[in-house]
Amino acid sequence: MGKNPYEVIIRPVITEKSNVASAYGQYTFVVDQQANKVEIAEAVSYIFDVDVVKVRVINQAPKFGRWGRKRVQRKSAYKKAVVSVPPGQRIEAFEGV
């Protein structure tokens, strides 16, 4: 294992869409921007003690907020990972939400 798993997985994404996907064994996390699919799969399997079937990553571009015609605030870029686990396995952190 190359990196510390707790540095690869930053936080889970708890939204309406991710809650629906968790019923099908897909869980969404915000991950380190330098992490690759192999490191993400190893970190999730180590932290949550599940087998990982598939990892998909999304690089979210930075967004700009506006106040009238002026650009005021910049939201940071980040990387999300959608991790699929086999049927019958669950990640308990998502269940009580």
C-alpha positions in Angstrom: 0.0 0.0 0.0 1.6 3.2 -1.2 -0.2 6.1 0.7 -2.0 6.2 4.0 -5.6 5.1 3.3 -6.9 7.8 5.6 -5.2 10.5 3.5 -6.6 9.0 0.2 -10.2 9.0 1.3 -11.1 12.6 2.5 -14.9 12.3 3.2 -18.0 10.5 2.0 -20.5 12.4 -0.2 -23.9 12.3 1.3 -26.5 13.6 -1.2 -29.8 12.3 -2.4 -28.3 10.8 -5.5 -25.5 9.0 -3.6 -28.1 7.6 -1.1 -30.0 6.1 -4.0 -26.8 4.7 -5.5 -25.8 3.1 -2.2 -28.9 0.9 -2.4 -27.2 -0.6 -5.5 -23.8 -1.0 -3.9 -22.2 2.2 -5.2 -20.6 4.6 -2.7 -19.3 8.1 -3.4 -16.2 9.7 -1.7 -14.2 12.9 -2.1 -10.6 11.7 -2.6 -7.1 13.1 -2.8 -6.5 14.7 -6.2 -3.2 12.7 -6.7 -4.9 9.4 -5.9 -5.4 6.8 -8.7 -8.0 4.1 -8.9 -5.8 1.4 -7.4 -5.0 3.5 -4.4 -8.7 4.4 -3.9 -9.7 0.7 -4.1 -7.1 -0.3 -1.6 -8.0 2.5 0.8 -11.8 1.7 0.7 -11.2 -2.0 1.2 -8.8 -1.3 4.1 -11.0 1.2 5.9 -14.4 -0.3 5.4 -13.4 -4.0 5.1 -15.2 -4.7 1.8 -14.2 -6.0 -1.6 -14.1 -3.4 -4.3 -15.4 -4.4 -7.8 -15.0 -1.1 -9.7 -13.8 2.5 -9.2 -14.9 5.4 -11.3 -13.3 8.9 -10.8 -14.6 12.3 -11.6 -12.4 15.4 -11.6 -14.7 18.3 -10.6 -13.6 21.6 -12.1 -13.5 24.8 -10.0 -16.6 26.9 -10.0 -16.9 30.7 -9.6 -19.6 32.4 -7.6 -21.0 35.7 -8.7 -22.2 38.9 -7.0 -23.9 40.9 -9.7 -21.5 41.0 -12.6 -18.4 40.4 -10.5 -16.8 37.0 -9.9 -16.4 36.9 -6.2 -15.7 33.5 -4.9 -13.9 30.5 -6.3 -14.8 27.0 -5.2 -11.9 24.6 -5.2 -11.5 21.8 -7.7 -11.8 18.3 -6.2 -11.9 14.6 -7.2 -14.7 12.3 -6.5 -14.7 8.5 -6.7 -17.7 6.2 -7.1 -16.8 2.8 -5.6 -18.8 -0.3 -6.4 -18.9 -3.3 -4.0 -20.3 -6.8 -4.7 -23.9 -7.6 -3.9 -24.3 -8.6 -0.2 -21.6 -6.3 1.1 -22.4 -2.8 2.5 -20.5 0.1 3.9 -22.2 0.8 7.3 -21.2 4.5 7.3 -23.8 5.3 4.6 -26.7 3.2 6.1 -27.9 5.5 8.9 -28.2 8.7 6.9 
